[in-house]
Amino acid sequence: MNYPVWYLPDIGGGTLIALISIVHVFIAHFAVGGGLYLVVAERKGLREENPAILDFTKKHAKFFLLMTMVMGGITGVGIWFIISLVNPAATSILIHTFVFGWATEWVF
């Protein structure tokens, strides 16, 4: 088998991995900050007994969960997919190196 599997002469595989990774990290930062924002906004709405704030928070929470869970998952899988196409040996090394770290992350 000839490596890399998917040769990108114009932008290069590393650039494509970087672009998808940047989107993924942006969504991850949005998830952390947005989660904190939702808690603060809901507490403010409950404290002030303001139904407009609570309604906005409820609508924003649906968008927030859809955005972070779906797009974060898609870009996360996309990173692995592109890495496996551009450099399959790197995917094997990553899995063998970090398998116990990922197992610990998922268990705890």
N, CA, C and O atoms as a GROMACS GRO file, in nm:
protein
  432
    1MET      N    1   0.085  -0.118   0.000
    1MET     CA    2   0.000   0.000   0.000
    1MET      C    3   0.089   0.124   0.000
    1MET      O    4   0.186   0.132   0.075
    2ASN      N    5   0.055   0.217  -0.083
    2ASN     CA    6   0.130   0.342  -0.090
    2ASN      C    7   0.075   0.441   0.010
    2ASN      O    8  -0.046   0.461   0.019
    3TYR      N    9   0.164   0.503   0.085
    3TYR     CA   10   0.122   0.605   0.181
    3TYR      C   11   0.164   0.741   0.129
    3TYR      O   12   0.269   0.748   0.066
    4PRO      N   13   0.093   0.846   0.148
    4PRO     CA   14  -0.038   0.854   0.212
    4PRO      C   15  -0.149   0.805   0.120
    4PRO      O   16  -0.135   0.805  -0.002
    5VAL      N   17  -0.258   0.763   0.180
    5VAL     CA   18  -0.370   0.712   0.104
    5VAL      C   19  -0.435   0.823   0.023
    5VAL      O   20  -0.472   0.804  -0.092
    6TRP      N   21  -0.447   0.940   0.084
    6TRP     CA   22  -0.514   1.053   0.018
    6TRP      C   23  -0.414   1.167   0.006
    6TRP      O   24  -0.382   1.233   0.105
    7TYR      N   25  -0.364   1.189  -0.113
    7TYR     CA   26  -0.264   1.292  -0.137
    7TYR      C   27  -0.334   1.421  -0.180
    7TYR      O   28  -0.411   1.420  -0.275
    8LEU      N   29  -0.306   1.530  -0.110
    8LEU     CA   30  -0.365   1.660  -0.140
    8LEU      C   31  -0.253   1.757  -0.179
    8LEU      O   32  -0.192   1.818  -0.092
    9PRO      N   33  -0.225   1.771  -0.309
    9PRO     CA   34  -0.110   1.852  -0.350
    9PRO      C   35  -0.128   2.002  -0.327
    9PRO      O   36  -0.029   2.073  -0.306
   10ASP      N   37  -0.251   2.052  -0.330
   10ASP     CA   38  -0.271   2.197  -0.321
   10ASP      C   39  -0.261   2.249  -0.178
   10ASP      O   40  -0.184   2.341  -0.151
   11ILE      N   41  -0.339   2.191  -0.087
   11ILE     CA   42  -0.339   2.243   0.050
   11ILE      C   43  -0.264   2.153   0.147
   11ILE      O   44  -0.220   2.199   0.252
   12GLY      N   45  -0.247   2.028   0.114
   12GLY     CA   46  -0.176   1.935   0.201
   12GLY      C   47  -0.267   1.876   0.307
   12GLY      O   48  -0.364   1.940   0.350
   13GLY      N   49  -0.236   1.756   0.348
   13GLY     CA   50  -0.316   1.688   0.449
   13GLY      C   51  -0.311   1.755   0.584
   13GLY      O   52  -0.412   1.760   0.655
   14GLY      N   53  -0.195   1.806   0.620
   14GLY     CA   54  -0.181   1.873   0.750
   14GLY      C   55  -0.268   1.996   0.762
   14GLY      O   56  -0.323   2.024   0.868
   15THR      N   57  -0.282   2.069   0.652
   15THR     CA   58  -0.367   2.189   0.654
   15THR      C   59  -0.513   2.150   0.672
   15THR      O   60  -0.586   2.217   0.745
   16LEU      N   61  -0.557   2.045   0.606
   16LEU     CA   62  -0.696   2.000   0.620
   16LEU      C   63  -0.722   1.952   0.762
   16LEU      O   64  -0.828   1.981   0.819
   17ILE      N   65  -0.629   1.879   0.820
   17ILE     CA   66  -0.642   1.836   0.960
   17ILE      C   67  -0.650   1.958   1.051
   17ILE      O   68  -0.731   1.962   1.143
   18ALA      N   69  -0.565   2.057   1.025
   18ALA     CA   70  -0.565   2.178   1.107
   18ALA      C   71  -0.697   2.254   1.096
   18ALA      O   72  -0.747   2.303   1.198
   19LEU      N   73  -0.753   2.265   0.977
   19LEU     CA   74  -0.879   2.336   0.960
   19LEU      C   75  -0.993   2.270   1.037
   19LEU      O   76  -1.070   2.337   1.106
   20ILE      N   77  -1.003   2.138   1.026
   20ILE     CA   78  -1.108   2.066   1.099
   20ILE      C   79  -1.083   2.075   1.249
   20ILE      O   80  -1.177   2.089   1.326
   21SER      N   81  -0.957   2.068   1.290
   21SER     CA   82  -0.924   2.076   1.432
   21SER      C   83  -0.957   2.213   1.490
   21SER      O   84  -1.003   2.222   1.603
   22ILE      N   85  -0.934   2.319   1.414
   22ILE     CA   86  -0.967   2.454   1.461
   22ILE      C   87  -1.116   2.467   1.485
   22ILE      O   88  -1.158   2.523   1.586
   23VAL      N   89  -1.197   2.416   1.392
   23VAL     CA   90  -1.343   2.420   1.410
   23VAL      C   91  -1.382   2.339   1.534
   23VAL      O   92  -1.467   2.381   1.612
   24HIS      N   93  -1.319   2.222   1.550
   24HIS     CA   94  -1.349   2.136   1.665
   24HIS      C   95  -1.315   2.206   1.797
   24HIS      O   96  -1.393   2.201   1.892
   25VAL      N   97  -1.201   2.269   1.804
   25VAL     CA   98  -1.159   2.338   1.927
   25VAL      C   99  -1.248   2.459   1.954
   25VAL      O  100  -1.281   2.486   2.069
   26PHE      N  101  -1.288   2.530   1.849
   26PHE     CA  102  -1.381   2.642   1.867
   26PHE      C  103  -1.512   2.593   1.928
   26PHE      O  104  -1.565   2.656   2.019
   27ILE      N  105  -1.564   2.483   1.878
   27ILE     CA  106  -1.688   2.427   1.933
   27ILE      C  107  -1.667   2.383   2.077
   27ILE      O  108  -1.756   2.400   2.160
   28ALA      N  109  -1.551   2.325   2.108
   28ALA     CA  110  -1.523   2.282   2.245
   28ALA      C  111  -1.519   2.402   2.340
   28ALA      O  112  -1.571   2.394   2.451
   29HIS      N  113  -1.457   2.510   2.298
   29HIS     CA  114  -1.454   2.630   2.382
   29HIS      C  115  -1.594   2.690   2.396
   29HIS      O  116  -1.632   2.737   2.503
   30PHE      N  117  -1.670   2.686   2.289
   30PHE     CA  118  -1.809   2.732   2.294
   30PHE      C  119  -1.890   2.648   2.392
   30PHE      O  120  -1.975   2.700   2.463
   31ALA      N  121  -1.863   2.517   2.396
   31ALA     CA  122  -1.936   2.429   2.488
   31ALA      C  123  -1.907   2.463   2.633
   31ALA      O  124  -1.998   2.465   2.715
   32VAL      N  125  -1.783   2.490   2.664
   32VAL     CA  126  -1.747   2.522   2.803
   32VAL      C  127  -1.805   2.657   2.843
   32VAL      O  128  -1.870   2.668   2.947
   33GLY      N  129  -1.782   2.759   2.764
   33GLY     CA  130  -1.833   2.892   2.796
   33GLY      C  131  -1.984   2.900   2.789
   33GLY      O  132  -2.048   2.964   2.873
   34GLY      N  133  -2.043   2.834   2.690
   34GLY     CA  134  -2.188   2.835   2.676
   34GLY      C  135  -2.258   2.761   2.787
   34GLY      O  136  -2.367   2.801   2.829
   35GLY      N  137  -2.198   2.654   2.836
   35GLY     CA  138  -2.256   2.582   2.949
   35GLY      C  139  -2.262   2.668   3.073
   35GLY      O  140  -2.362   2.670   3.144
   36LEU      N  141  -2.154   2.739   3.098
   36LEU     CA  142  -2.152   2.831   3.212
   36LEU      C  143  -2.253   2.944   3.192
   36LEU      O  144  -2.321   2.984   3.287
   37TYR      N  145  -2.263   2.995   3.070
   37TYR     CA  146  -2.359   3.102   3.041
   37TYR      C  147  -2.502   3.054   3.066
   37TYR      O  148  -2.583   3.128   3.122
   38LEU      N  149  -2.534   2.931   3.026
   38LEU     CA  150  -2.670   2.880   3.046
   38LEU      C  151  -2.705   2.872   3.194
   38LEU      O  152  -2.816   2.907   3.234
   39VAL      N  153  -2.611   2.828   3.276
   39VAL     CA  154  -2.636   2.820   3.420
   39VAL      C  155  -2.658   2.958   3.479
   39VAL      O  156  -2.752   2.979   3.555
   40VAL      N  157  -2.573   3.052   3.444
   40VAL     CA  158  -2.584   3.189   3.497
   40VAL      C  159  -2.714   3.254   3.450
   40VAL      O  160  -2.782   3.320   3.528
   41ALA      N  161  -2.750   3.236   3.322
   41ALA     CA  162  -2.872   3.297   3.270
   41ALA      C  163  -2.996   3.237   3.335
   41ALA      O  164  -3.091   3.309   3.366
   42GLU      N  165  -2.996   3.105   3.356
   42GLU     CA  166  -3.112   3.043   3.421
   42GLU      C  167  -3.125   3.090   3.566
   42GLU      O  168  -3.236   3.118   3.612
   43ARG      N  169  -3.015   3.098   3.636
   43ARG     CA  170  -3.021   3.147   3.774
   43ARG      C  171  -3.072   3.290   3.780
   43ARG      O  172  -3.150   3.325   3.868
   44LYS      N  173  -3.028   3.372   3.686
   44LYS     CA  174  -3.076   3.511   3.680
   44LYS      C  175  -3.226   3.515   3.653
   44LYS      O  176  -3.298   3.592   3.717
   45GLY      N  177  -3.273   3.434   3.560
   45GLY     CA  178  -3.416   3.429   3.529
   45GLY      C  179  -3.499   3.381   3.646
   45GLY      O  180  -3.608   3.432   3.670
   46LEU      N  181  -3.449   3.281   3.718
   46LEU     CA  182  -3.521   3.231   3.835
   46LEU      C  183  -3.520   3.332   3.949
   46LEU      O  184  -3.621   3.352   4.016
   47ARG      N  185  -3.406   3.396   3.969
   47ARG     CA  186  -3.395   3.493   4.078
   47ARG      C  187  -3.485   3.613   4.054
   47ARG      O  188  -3.549   3.663   4.147
   48GLU      N  189  -3.490   3.660   3.930
   48GLU     CA  190  -3.573   3.777   3.898
   48GLU      C  191  -3.716   3.739   3.861
   48GLU      O  192  -3.801   3.827   3.840
   49GLU      N  193  -3.743   3.609   3.853
   49GLU     CA  194  -3.875   3.558   3.812
   49GLU      C  195  -3.917   3.620   3.680
   49GLU      O  196  -4.029   3.668   3.664
   50ASN      N  197  -3.824   3.616   3.585
   50ASN     CA  198  -3.845   3.676   3.454
   50ASN      C  199  -3.870   3.565   3.352
   50ASN      O  200  -3.776   3.494   3.315
   51PRO      N  201  -3.994   3.548   3.304
   51PRO     CA  202  -4.022   3.440   3.209
   51PRO      C  203  -3.954   3.460   3.074
   51PRO      O  204  -3.927   3.362   3.004
   52ALA      N  205  -3.924   3.583   3.036
   52ALA     CA  206  -3.857   3.607   2.908
   52ALA      C  207  -3.715   3.550   2.910
   52ALA      O  208  -3.670   3.489   2.813
   53ILE      N  209  -3.645   3.571   3.019
   53ILE     CA  210  -3.508   3.517   3.031
   53ILE      C  211  -3.512   3.365   3.035
   53ILE      O  212  -3.430   3.299   2.971
   54LEU      N  213  -3.607   3.309   3.109
   54LEU     CA  214  -3.618   3.163   3.118
   54LEU      C  215  -3.655   3.102   2.982
   54LEU      O  216  -3.603   2.997   2.946
   55ASP      N  217  -3.743   3.168   2.908
   55ASP     CA  218  -3.781   3.119   2.775
   55ASP      C  219  -3.661   3.125   2.681
   55ASP      O  220  -3.636   3.031   2.605
   56PHE      N  221  -3.588   3.236   2.685
   56PHE     CA  222  -3.468   3.248   2.602
   56PHE      C  223  -3.366   3.141   2.638
   56PHE      O  224  -3.304   3.080   2.550
   57THR      N  225  -3.348   3.118   2.767
   57THR     CA  226  -3.251   3.017   2.812
   57THR      C  227  -3.292   2.878   2.764
   57THR      O  228  -3.206   2.800   2.723
   58LYS      N  229  -3.420   2.848   2.769
   58LYS     CA  230  -3.468   2.717   2.723
   58LYS      C  231  -3.443   2.699   2.573
   58LYS      O  232  -3.397   2.594   2.530
   59LYS      N  233  -3.474   2.802   2.495
   59LYS     CA  234  -3.451   2.794   2.350
   59LYS      C  235  -3.301   2.788   2.318
   59LYS      O  236  -3.259   2.713   2.230
   60HIS      N  237  -3.223   2.866   2.390
   60HIS     CA  238  -3.079   2.866   2.367
   60HIS      C  239  -3.017   2.732   2.407
   60HIS      O  240  -2.922   2.687   2.343
   61ALA      N  241  -3.070   2.669   2.511
   61ALA     CA  242  -3.017   2.540   2.555
   61ALA      C  243  -3.036   2.433   2.447
   61ALA      O  244  -2.947   2.350   2.426
   62LYS      N  245  -3.149   2.435   2.378
   62LYS     CA  246  -3.172   2.338   2.271
   62LYS      C  247  -3.072   2.358   2.157
   62LYS      O  248  -3.012   2.263   2.108
   63PHE      N  249  -3.054   2.484   2.117
   63PHE     CA  250  -2.956   2.515   2.013
   63PHE      C  251  -2.815   2.477   2.059
   63PHE      O  252  -2.737   2.420   1.984
   64PHE      N  253  -2.785   2.511   2.183
   64PHE     CA  254  -2.652   2.487   2.240
   64PHE      C  255  -2.620   2.337   2.240
   64PHE      O  256  -2.511   2.297   2.198
   65LEU      N  257  -2.713   2.255   2.286
   65LEU     CA  258  -2.689   2.111   2.289
   65LEU      C  259  -2.675   2.054   2.148
   65LEU      O  260  -2.588   1.971   2.123
   66LEU      N  261  -2.760   2.099   2.058
   66LEU     CA  262  -2.751   2.051   1.920
   66LEU      C  263  -2.616   2.090   1.859
   66LEU      O  264  -2.550   2.007   1.796
   67MET      N  265  -2.578   2.213   1.877
   67MET     CA  266  -2.453   2.263   1.819
   67MET      C  267  -2.332   2.190   1.876
   67MET      O  268  -2.248   2.140   1.801
   68THR      N  269  -2.323   2.185   2.008
   68THR     CA  270  -2.202   2.128   2.068
   68THR      C  271  -2.195   1.977   2.054
   68THR      O  272  -2.089   1.924   2.023
   69MET      N  273  -2.305   1.908   2.076
   69MET     CA  274  -2.301   1.762   2.072
   69MET      C  275  -2.288   1.709   1.929
   69MET      O  276  -2.206   1.622   1.902
   70VAL      N  277  -2.368   1.762   1.839
   70VAL     CA  278  -2.366   1.711   1.702
   70VAL      C  279  -2.242   1.759   1.626
   70VAL      O  280  -2.167   1.678   1.572
   71MET      N  281  -2.221   1.889   1.624
   71MET     CA  282  -2.107   1.941   1.549
   71MET      C  283  -1.974   1.902   1.612
   71MET      O  284  -1.877   1.875   1.541
   72GLY      N  285  -1.969   1.898   1.744
   72GLY     CA  286  -1.847   1.853   1.811
   72GLY      C  287  -1.816   1.708   1.779
   72GLY      O  288  -1.701   1.672   1.755
   73GLY      N  289  -1.919   1.625   1.780
   73GLY     CA  290  -1.901   1.484   1.745
   73GLY      C  291  -1.860   1.464   1.600
   73GLY      O  292  -1.772   1.382   1.570
   74ILE      N  293  -1.923   1.538   1.511
   74ILE     CA  294  -1.890   1.526   1.369
   74ILE      C  295  -1.747   1.570   1.342
   74ILE      O  296  -1.674   1.503   1.270
   75THR      N  297  -1.707   1.682   1.399
   75THR     CA  298  -1.570   1.729   1.375
   75THR      C  299  -1.468   1.640   1.444
   75THR      O  300  -1.358   1.621   1.392
   76GLY      N  301  -1.502   1.584   1.560
   76GLY     CA  302  -1.410   1.491   1.627
   76GLY      C  303  -1.386   1.367   1.544
   76GLY      O  304  -1.272   1.324   1.528
   77VAL      N  305  -1.493   1.310   1.491
   77VAL     CA  306  -1.478   1.194   1.403
   77VAL      C  307  -1.410   1.235   1.273
   77VAL      O  308  -1.332   1.158   1.216
   78GLY      N  309  -1.439   1.357   1.227
   78GLY     CA  310  -1.376   1.406   1.105
   78GLY      C  311  -1.225   1.416   1.117
   78GLY      O  312  -1.152   1.388   1.022
   79ILE      N  313  -1.178   1.457   1.235
   79ILE     CA  314  -1.033   1.463   1.257
   79ILE      C  315  -0.971   1.325   1.241
   79ILE      O  316  -0.871   1.308   1.171
   80TRP      N  317  -1.031   1.226   1.307
   80TRP     CA  318  -0.978   1.090   1.297
   80TRP      C  319  -0.988   1.037   1.154
   80TRP      O  320  -0.896   0.970   1.107
   81PHE      N  321  -1.096   1.067   1.085
   81PHE     CA  322  -1.114   1.020   0.948
   81PHE      C  323  -1.007   1.079   0.856
   81PHE      O  324  -0.947   1.007   0.777
   82ILE      N  325  -0.983   1.209   0.867
   82ILE     CA  326  -0.883   1.274   0.782
   82ILE      C  327  -0.743   1.225   0.816
   82ILE      O  328  -0.662   1.201   0.726
   83ILE      N  329  -0.714   1.209   0.946
   83ILE     CA  330  -0.582   1.157   0.984
   83ILE      C  331  -0.562   1.017   0.928
   83ILE      O  332  -0.454   0.984   0.880
   84SER      N  333  -0.667   0.934   0.933
   84SER     CA  334  -0.653   0.798   0.882
   84SER      C  335  -0.637   0.795   0.730
   84SER      O  336  -0.573   0.704   0.677
   85LEU      N  337  -0.693   0.893   0.660
   85LEU     CA  338  -0.673   0.899   0.515
   85LEU      C  339  -0.537   0.956   0.478
   85LEU      O  340  -0.471   0.906   0.386
   86VAL      N  341  -0.494   1.059   0.550
   86VAL     CA  342  -0.368   1.125   0.516
   86VAL      C  343  -0.248   1.042   0.560
   86VAL      O  344  -0.150   1.030   0.486
   87ASN      N  345  -0.255   0.985   0.680
   87ASN     CA  346  -0.142   0.908   0.731
   87ASN      C  347  -0.192   0.795   0.821
   87ASN      O  348  -0.203   0.813   0.942
   88PRO      N  349  -0.222   0.679   0.764
   88PRO     CA  350  -0.273   0.567   0.843
   88PRO      C  351  -0.178   0.521   0.952
   88PRO      O  352  -0.222   0.475   1.058
   89ALA      N  353  -0.048   0.532   0.929
   89ALA     CA  354   0.048   0.491   1.031
   89ALA      C  355   0.038   0.579   1.155
   89ALA      O  356   0.055   0.531   1.267
   90ALA      N  357   0.010   0.707   1.136
   90ALA     CA  358  -0.006   0.798   1.250
   90ALA      C  359  -0.127   0.760   1.334
   90ALA      O  360  -0.123   0.770   1.456
   91THR      N  361  -0.235   0.716   1.269
   91THR     CA  362  -0.353   0.672   1.343
   91THR      C  363  -0.320   0.552   1.430
   91THR      O  364  -0.361   0.546   1.546
   92SER      N  365  -0.246   0.459   1.377
   92SER     CA  366  -0.206   0.342   1.454
   92SER      C  367  -0.119   0.381   1.573
   92SER      O  368  -0.136   0.328   1.683
   93ILE      N  369  -0.027   0.472   1.553
   93ILE     CA  370   0.061   0.517   1.662
   93ILE      C  371  -0.020   0.588   1.770
   93ILE      O  372   0.001   0.565   1.889
   94LEU      N  373  -0.113   0.675   1.728
   94LEU     CA  374  -0.197   0.746   1.826
   94LEU      C  375  -0.278   0.649   1.910
   94LEU      O  376  -0.287   0.664   2.032
   95ILE      N  377  -0.338   0.550   1.845
   95ILE     CA  378  -0.420   0.454   1.918
   95ILE      C  379  -0.334   0.374   2.015
   95ILE      O  380  -0.372   0.356   2.131
   96HIS      N  381  -0.219   0.326   1.970
   96HIS     CA  382  -0.134   0.246   2.058
   96HIS      C  383  -0.074   0.328   2.172
   96HIS      O  384  -0.052   0.274   2.280
   97THR      N  385  -0.049   0.454   2.150
   97THR     CA  386   0.011   0.538   2.253
   97THR      C  387  -0.090   0.581   2.358
   97THR      O  388  -0.059   0.581   2.478
   98PHE      N  389  -0.210   0.618   2.316
   98PHE     CA  390  -0.305   0.680   2.407
   98PHE      C  391  -0.423   0.593   2.447
   98PHE      O  392  -0.518   0.644   2.506
   99VAL      N  393  -0.421   0.464   2.417
   99VAL     CA  394  -0.538   0.380   2.442
   99VAL      C  395  -0.576   0.377   2.590
   99VAL      O  396  -0.695   0.383   2.622
  100PHE      N  397  -0.480   0.368   2.680
  100PHE     CA  398  -0.513   0.362   2.822
  100PHE      C  399  -0.559   0.498   2.875
  100PHE      O  400  -0.644   0.504   2.964
  101GLY      N  401  -0.505   0.606   2.821
  101GLY     CA  402  -0.553   0.739   2.858
  101GLY      C  403  -0.697   0.761   2.816
  101GLY      O  404  -0.776   0.816   2.893
  102TRP      N  405  -0.732   0.718   2.696
  102TRP     CA  406  -0.870   0.732   2.649
  102TRP      C  407  -0.964   0.642   2.728
  102TRP      O  408  -1.076   0.680   2.759
  103ALA      N  409  -0.918   0.522   2.760
  103ALA     CA  410  -1.001   0.432   2.840
  103ALA      C  411  -1.029   0.493   2.977
  103ALA      O  412  -1.141   0.485   3.026
  104THR      N  413  -0.928   0.552   3.038
  104THR     CA  414  -0.946   0.618   3.167
  104THR      C  415  -1.042   0.735   3.155
  104THR      O  416  -1.127   0.755   3.241
  105GLU      N  417  -1.030   0.812   3.048
  105GLU     CA  418  -1.119   0.926   3.027
  105GLU      C  419  -1.264   0.881   3.014
  105GLU      O  420  -1.353   0.944   3.070
  106TRP      N  421  -1.289   0.774   2.941
  106TRP     CA  422  -1.426   0.729   2.921
  106TRP      C  423  -1.484   0.661   3.044
  106TRP      O  424  -1.604   0.671   3.068
  107VAL      N  425  -1.401   0.593   3.122
  107VAL     CA  426  -1.451   0.524   3.242
  107VAL      C  427  -1.480   0.623   3.353
  107VAL      O  428  -1.581   0.612   3.422
  108PHE      N  429  -1.391   0.720   3.371
  108PHE     CA  430  -1.408   0.815   3.480
  108PHE      C  431  -1.449   0.948   3.425
  108PHE      O  432  -1.469   1.043   3.500
   0.00000   0.00000   0.00000
